[in-house]
């Protein structure tokens, strides 16, 4: 008789453990979802076939940790926003590749219609003037900053090679620094 009671207790204990695990997973997903609600994303898929092809992300990205840049709004497809053409403001490049970059700033503008920007940035004392289309926007309400994803266009092969060379140098330097930190 006690063997049967032990068997029932084991089944009940197993069910309790499974319920606790399910509860932990549910709570974890809830808080993860609630945290992501602090960011509002807006995205527009490029209609230009060259941009669609380039967006595959075959290029490695380098995190620049808030490299200052000057952004100029070159073209805004929305006629109501035409007064913003040639507006300049400062931001920070978060990451960059030879196909695009992500910059952060305090200036908030819509990207549902086509927006073309020019970015002036110095990386390792090399100056770049890069044109591209804003294809993504993320509003970070807690930080009061907006992140914009830019897909480069009209980047000459010579300029792409130059940018790739500098990004490789930055990557090698970062790798060396991370290896030096581990060696003591």
Buried (B, 14 or more C-beta within 10 A) or exposed (E): EEEEEEEEEEEEEEEEEEEEEEEEEEEEEEEEEEEEEEEEEBEBEBEEEEBEEBBEEEBEBBBBEEBEBBBBBBBBEBEEBEEEEEBEEEBBBBBBBBBBBBBBBEBEBBBEEBBBBBBBBEBEEEEBEBBBBBBBBBBEEEEEBBBBBBBBBEBEEEBBEBBBEBBEBBBEEEEEEEEEEEEE
